[in-house]
Amino acid sequence: MSSLVEVARAAGVSVSTASRVLTGSSHPISAKTRAKVIATAEKLGYSPSALARALVSRSSRLIGVLVSDIVNPYFSVIARGIDDVASRAGYVTMLSNVDRRTSTEISRLRTMRDYRAAGVIIAGSGFEADPLAPDLAVAVGQAKEQGIQAVSLTSRDLGCPVITADNEGAAHDVTDHLLSLGHRRIAFIEGPPGMTTSKQRRDGFLACMNAANLSDVARCLPGGFDFEAGHLAAMRLIARPPLPDAILAANDEAAVGALNALRQAGIDVPGEISVAGINDLRLARFVGLTTVSLPLYEMGAMAAQHVIDALPGDATTTLLSHRVIPRETTARRPPG
């Protein structure tokens, strides 16, 4: 493949003129010269880089995706939704792990601005009382001023559209399902402390228990969004009998950790205790876990389409629907 210098030499123009023609610059160039450069480039098989075009046009077909944990399957489903829509429209996605650090989100946003990204999708949850939250909002505002579309997939005060699942409603509805099976003493394994998503799911659980006049037997345990956190929380319950009627974990991974601990201890699930989670990831389907199916793929797909369509960037919130998926880890509470 020929270089830009070779195209310019063959067309009899300067390198700067050839560059302006082939990167789509608005710099005034005669139609005759423009046609000659394009014909020469086609003959020699030259194609300008996407980055070069972006630097001239001040925009690229790149969508940045900021995720809290790149190995978490929750974000894999979201990323697939984004990439499926983006690739069909000729866009490329760039996935970036921020390790649940707001400072890293700010840094990655600046990088996306440098790359003239078409948009940035912020997929991770924020934290309560985050001292860097205002700085992140400023960074989002600066990106928008540069023409970059910004979308958040969790409820965060960033001045941009939010496309998300109803975390509080999901936790409420799966708790209500457990109550419908006759369970009364329900333990909730919380997500990471201080995280907005964790609080929303805890609030949904407590709201449902309060509405059923069962707040006195509702129990919340420290936990997290990983297998180990759920396993440890269940071990603590096992060590302090009697067991609750059911366990609801803040996500599927923690629920599977709890399920593993109970079965290792010889406790029959769901004969003695029911277990449920939230998200409906592939892992939940493998073990027959009762859970709530959240529209993760749809969230990613809608966010990507928002960027591609360059829709207005107002701070509106779109809540997508969810549904409870009963499986083998829950059963009606036996009488007595």
C-alpha positions as CSV (number, residue, x, y, z in Angstrom):
1,M,0.0,0.0,0.0
2,S,1.3,3.4,-1.0
3,S,2.1,6.2,1.5
4,L,0.7,9.7,1.5
5,V,4.0,11.1,0.2
6,E,3.8,8.8,-2.8
7,V,0.3,9.9,-3.6
8,A,1.3,13.5,-3.4
9,R,4.3,13.0,-5.7
10,A,2.2,11.1,-8.2
11,A,-0.6,13.7,-8.2
12,G,1.9,16.5,-8.5
13,V,0.7,18.3,-5.3
14,S,2.2,19.0,-1.9
15,V,1.8,16.5,0.9
16,S,-0.4,18.9,2.9
17,T,-2.8,19.3,-0.1
18,A,-3.0,15.5,-0.5
19,S,-3.7,15.1,3.2
20,R,-6.4,17.8,3.2
21,V,-8.2,16.0,0.3
22,L,-7.9,12.5,1.6
23,T,-8.9,13.3,5.2
24,G,-12.0,15.4,4.2
25,S,-10.7,18.8,5.3
26,S,-12.9,21.8,4.5
27,H,-9.8,23.7,3.4
28,P,-10.5,25.3,0.0
29,I,-9.0,23.2,-2.8
30,S,-10.1,23.3,-6.5
31,A,-12.4,20.5,-7.7
32,K,-9.8,19.6,-10.4
33,T,-7.0,19.1,-7.8
34,R,-9.3,17.2,-5.5
35,A,-10.4,14.9,-8.2
36,K,-6.8,14.3,-9.3
37,V,-5.7,13.4,-5.8
38,I,-8.6,11.0,-5.2
39,A,-8.0,9.3,-8.5
40,T,-4.3,8.9,-7.8
41,A,-5.0,7.6,-4.3
42,E,-7.4,5.0,-5.7
43,K,-4.9,3.9,-8.4
44,L,-2.2,3.5,-5.8
45,G,-4.4,1.8,-3.2
46,Y,-4.0,4.5,-0.5
47,S,-6.4,4.8,2.4
48,P,-6.1,7.5,5.1
49,S,-6.2,6.2,8.7
50,A,-9.3,6.6,10.8
51,L,-7.3,8.6,13.3
52,A,-6.1,11.0,10.7
53,R,-9.7,11.6,9.5
54,A,-10.8,12.1,13.1
55,L,-8.1,14.7,13.7
56,V,-9.4,16.7,10.7
57,S,-13.1,16.2,11.1
58,R,-13.0,16.5,14.9
59,S,-14.9,13.3,15.2
60,S,-14.4,9.5,14.8
61,R,-16.4,6.4,14.7
62,L,-15.2,5.3,18.1
63,I,-17.4,4.6,21.1
64,G,-15.6,4.4,24.4
65,V,-17.1,2.0,27.1
66,L,-16.1,2.5,30.7
67,V,-16.7,-0.6,32.9
68,S,-16.1,-1.2,36.6
69,D,-14.6,-4.7,36.2
70,I,-13.7,-6.0,32.8
71,V,-13.9,-9.7,33.9
72,N,-17.4,-9.3,35.4
73,P,-19.9,-11.1,33.1
74,Y,-22.5,-8.4,33.9
75,F,-20.4,-5.9,31.8
76,S,-19.7,-8.5,29.1
77,V,-23.4,-8.7,28.3
78,I,-23.7,-4.9,28.2
79,A,-20.6,-4.7,26.0
80,R,-22.0,-7.2,23.6
81,G,-25.1,-5.1,23.2
82,I,-23.1,-2.0,22.5
83,D,-20.7,-3.7,20.1
84,D,-23.4,-5.5,18.1
85,V,-25.2,-2.2,17.4
86,A,-22.0,-0.2,16.9
87,S,-20.4,-2.7,14.4
88,R,-23.5,-2.8,12.2
89,A,-23.3,1.0,11.9
90,G,-19.5,1.0,11.1
91,Y,-18.4,2.1,14.6
92,V,-15.7,0.5,16.8
93,T,-15.9,0.1,20.5
94,M,-13.1,0.5,22.9
95,L,-13.6,-1.2,26.3
96,S,-11.8,0.3,29.3
97,N,-11.6,-1.1,32.8
98,V,-11.8,1.6,35.5
99,D,-11.7,-0.6,38.7
100,R,-14.6,1.2,40.3
101,R,-12.4,4.4,40.5
102,T,-13.9,7.7,39.6
103,S,-10.5,9.2,39.1
104,T,-9.9,6.5,36.4
105,E,-13.2,7.3,34.8
106,I,-12.2,11.0,34.5
107,S,-8.8,10.0,33.0
108,R,-10.5,7.7,30.4
109,L,-13.0,10.4,29.5
110,R,-10.1,12.7,28.7
111,T,-8.5,10.0,26.6
112,M,-11.7,9.6,24.7
113,R,-11.7,13.4,24.0
114,D,-8.2,13.1,22.7
115,Y,-9.3,10.4,20.3
116,R,-12.3,12.5,19.2
117,A,-14.6,9.7,20.1
118,A,-18.2,9.8,18.9
119,G,-19.4,8.8,22.3
120,V,-18.7,7.5,25.7
121,I,-20.9,5.0,27.6
122,I,-20.3,5.0,31.3
123,A,-21.4,1.5,32.4
124,G,-20.3,1.3,36.0
125,S,-22.2,2.3,39.2
126,G,-21.2,5.4,41.2
127,F,-20.7,5.6,44.9
128,E,-22.6,7.6,47.6
129,A,-20.8,10.7,48.9
130,D,-18.1,10.3,46.2
131,P,-15.9,13.4,46.5
132,L,-14.9,13.1,42.8
133,A,-18.4,12.9,41.5
134,P,-18.6,16.7,40.7
135,D,-15.3,16.4,38.8
136,L,-16.6,13.5,36.7
137,A,-19.7,15.6,35.9
138,V,-17.5,18.4,34.7
139,A,-15.5,16.0,32.6
140,V,-18.7,14.7,31.0
141,G,-19.8,18.3,30.4
142,Q,-16.5,19.0,28.7
143,A,-16.9,16.0,26.5
144,K,-20.4,17.0,25.5
145,E,-19.1,20.5,24.6
146,Q,-16.6,18.8,22.2
147,G,-19.5,17.1,20.5
148,I,-19.0,13.7,22.2
149,Q,-22.2,11.9,23.1
150,A,-22.3,10.7,26.7
151,V,-24.6,8.0,28.2
152,S,-24.7,6.5,31.7
153,L,-26.1,3.0,32.4
154,T,-26.6,3.7,36.1
155,S,-28.3,6.5,38.0
156,R,-25.6,9.1,38.4
157,D,-25.8,12.8,38.4
158,L,-23.7,13.4,35.3
159,G,-25.9,15.7,33.3
160,C,-26.3,13.1,30.5
161,P,-29.0,10.6,29.5
162,V,-29.4,7.5,31.7
163,I,-30.5,4.2,30.3
164,T,-30.7,1.6,33.1
165,A,-32.6,-1.2,34.8
166,D,-34.8,-0.6,37.8
167,N,-32.5,-2.0,40.5
168,E,-34.8,-1.2,43.4
169,G,-37.8,-2.6,41.6
170,A,-35.9,-5.8,40.7
171,A,-35.0,-6.5,44.3
172,H,-38.5,-5.7,45.4
173,D,-40.1,-8.1,42.9
174,V,-37.8,-11.0,43.6
175,T,-38.4,-10.5,47.4
176,D,-42.1,-10.5,46.7
177,H,-41.7,-13.8,44.8
178,L,-40.0,-15.3,47.9
179,L,-42.8,-14.1,50.1
180,S,-45.4,-15.6,47.7
181,L,-43.7,-19.0,48.3
182,G,-44.4,-18.6,52.0
183,H,-41.0,-17.5,53.1
184,R,-41.0,-14.9,55.9
185,R,-37.5,-14.7,57.4
186,I,-35.4,-13.6,54.5
187,A,-31.7,-12.6,54.6
188,F,-30.3,-10.2,52.1
189,I,-26.6,-10.3,51.1
190,E,-25.6,-6.8,50.2
191,G,-23.4,-5.6,47.4
192,P,-20.2,-3.6,47.8
193,P,-20.6,-0.9,50.5
194,G,-21.3,2.6,49.3
195,M,-22.2,1.7,45.8
196,T,-25.3,3.2,44.4
197,T,-26.5,0.0,42.8
198,S,-26.0,-1.9,46.1
199,K,-28.1,0.7,47.9
200,Q,-30.9,0.6,45.3
201,R,-31.1,-3.2,45.6
202,R,-31.0,-3.2,49.4
203,D,-33.7,-0.5,49.4
204,G,-35.9,-2.6,47.2
205,F,-35.6,-5.6,49.5
206,L,-36.4,-3.6,52.6
207,A,-39.3,-1.8,51.0
208,C,-40.9,-5.1,50.1
209,M,-40.3,-6.5,53.6
210,N,-41.7,-3.4,55.2
211,A,-44.8,-3.5,53.0
212,A,-45.4,-7.1,54.2
213,N,-44.9,-6.0,57.9
214,L,-41.8,-8.2,58.1
215,S,-39.2,-5.6,58.7
216,D,-38.5,-7.2,62.2
217,V,-37.3,-10.4,60.5
218,A,-35.5,-8.9,57.6
219,R,-31.8,-9.3,57.9
220,C,-29.1,-7.5,55.8
221,L,-25.6,-9.0,55.7
222,P,-22.3,-7.4,54.5
223,G,-21.3,-8.9,51.2
224,G,-20.2,-7.9,47.7
225,F,-20.7,-8.7,44.0
226,D,-18.5,-11.8,43.8
227,F,-18.6,-15.5,44.6
228,E,-16.4,-15.2,47.7
229,A,-18.5,-12.5,49.3
230,G,-21.7,-14.6,48.9
231,H,-19.9,-17.7,50.2
232,L,-18.6,-15.9,53.3
233,A,-22.0,-14.4,54.1
234,A,-23.7,-17.8,53.9
235,M,-21.1,-19.3,56.2
236,R,-21.8,-16.6,58.8
237,L,-25.5,-17.5,58.6
238,I,-24.8,-21.2,58.9
239,A,-22.6,-20.5,62.0
240,R,-25.5,-18.7,63.7
241,P,-28.6,-20.9,63.5
242,P,-31.5,-20.9,62.9
243,L,-31.2,-20.4,59.2
244,P,-33.6,-18.0,57.5
245,D,-36.3,-19.3,55.2
246,A,-34.5,-17.8,52.2
247,I,-31.5,-15.9,51.0
248,L,-31.5,-13.1,48.4
249,A,-28.1,-11.9,47.2
250,A,-27.5,-8.6,45.5
251,N,-26.3,-10.3,42.3
252,D,-26.0,-13.8,40.8
253,E,-22.4,-14.4,41.6
254,A,-22.9,-13.8,45.3
255,A,-26.0,-15.9,45.2
256,V,-24.0,-18.8,43.7
257,G,-21.4,-18.4,46.4
258,A,-24.1,-18.7,49.0
259,L,-25.6,-21.7,47.3
260,N,-22.2,-23.4,47.2
261,A,-21.6,-22.8,51.0
262,L,-25.0,-24.2,51.9
263,R,-24.5,-27.3,49.8
264,Q,-21.0,-27.9,51.2
265,A,-22.6,-27.8,54.7
266,G,-25.1,-30.4,53.6
267,I,-28.1,-28.0,53.7
268,D,-30.8,-28.9,51.2
269,V,-31.5,-26.1,48.7
270,P,-34.4,-25.5,48.2
271,G,-35.8,-28.1,50.6
272,E,-34.5,-26.3,53.8
273,I,-33.8,-22.9,52.4
274,S,-34.4,-21.0,49.1
275,V,-31.7,-18.9,47.3
276,A,-32.2,-16.2,44.7
277,G,-30.1,-13.6,43.0
278,I,-30.3,-10.6,40.6
279,N,-29.1,-10.2,36.9
280,D,-29.8,-13.6,35.2
281,L,-26.3,-14.1,33.9
282,R,-25.2,-17.3,32.2
283,L,-23.9,-18.6,35.5
284,A,-27.4,-18.4,37.0
285,R,-28.8,-20.6,34.2
286,F,-26.1,-23.2,34.6
287,V,-27.0,-23.8,38.3
288,G,-30.7,-23.3,38.0
289,L,-30.7,-20.1,40.1
290,T,-33.9,-18.2,40.7
291,T,-33.1,-14.6,39.7
292,V,-34.3,-11.4,38.1
293,S,-33.6,-11.0,34.4
294,L,-32.3,-7.5,33.9
295,P,-32.1,-6.0,30.3
296,L,-28.3,-5.7,30.2
297,Y,-28.0,-6.4,26.5
298,E,-30.8,-4.0,25.7
299,M,-29.2,-1.3,27.9
300,G,-26.0,-1.5,25.9
301,A,-27.7,-1.6,22.5
302,M,-29.9,1.4,23.3
303,A,-26.9,3.4,24.6
304,A,-24.9,2.6,21.4
305,Q,-27.9,3.6,19.2
306,H,-28.2,6.9,21.2
307,V,-24.6,7.7,20.4
308,I,-24.9,6.8,16.7
309,D,-28.1,8.8,16.3
310,A,-26.5,11.7,18.1
311,L,-29.7,12.2,20.1
312,P,-30.1,15.1,22.5
313,G,-27.9,14.8,25.6
314,D,-30.4,15.9,28.2
315,A,-30.3,14.3,31.6
316,T,-33.3,12.1,31.0
317,T,-33.7,8.6,32.6
318,T,-35.0,5.6,30.7
319,L,-35.9,2.6,32.9
320,L,-36.1,-0.7,31.1
321,S,-38.3,-3.6,32.3
322,H,-37.2,-6.7,34.2
323,R,-38.8,-10.0,35.1
324,V,-38.4,-12.6,37.8
325,I,-37.2,-16.0,36.6
326,P,-38.1,-18.8,39.0
327,R,-35.8,-21.8,38.8
328,E,-34.7,-24.8,41.0
329,T,-33.1,-23.0,43.9
330,T,-36.5,-21.8,45.3
331,A,-39.5,-23.7,46.4
332,R,-42.6,-23.2,48.5
333,R,-41.9,-23.2,52.2
334,P,-42.9,-26.5,53.8
335,P,-45.7,-26.3,56.4
336,G,-44.8,-26.3,60.0
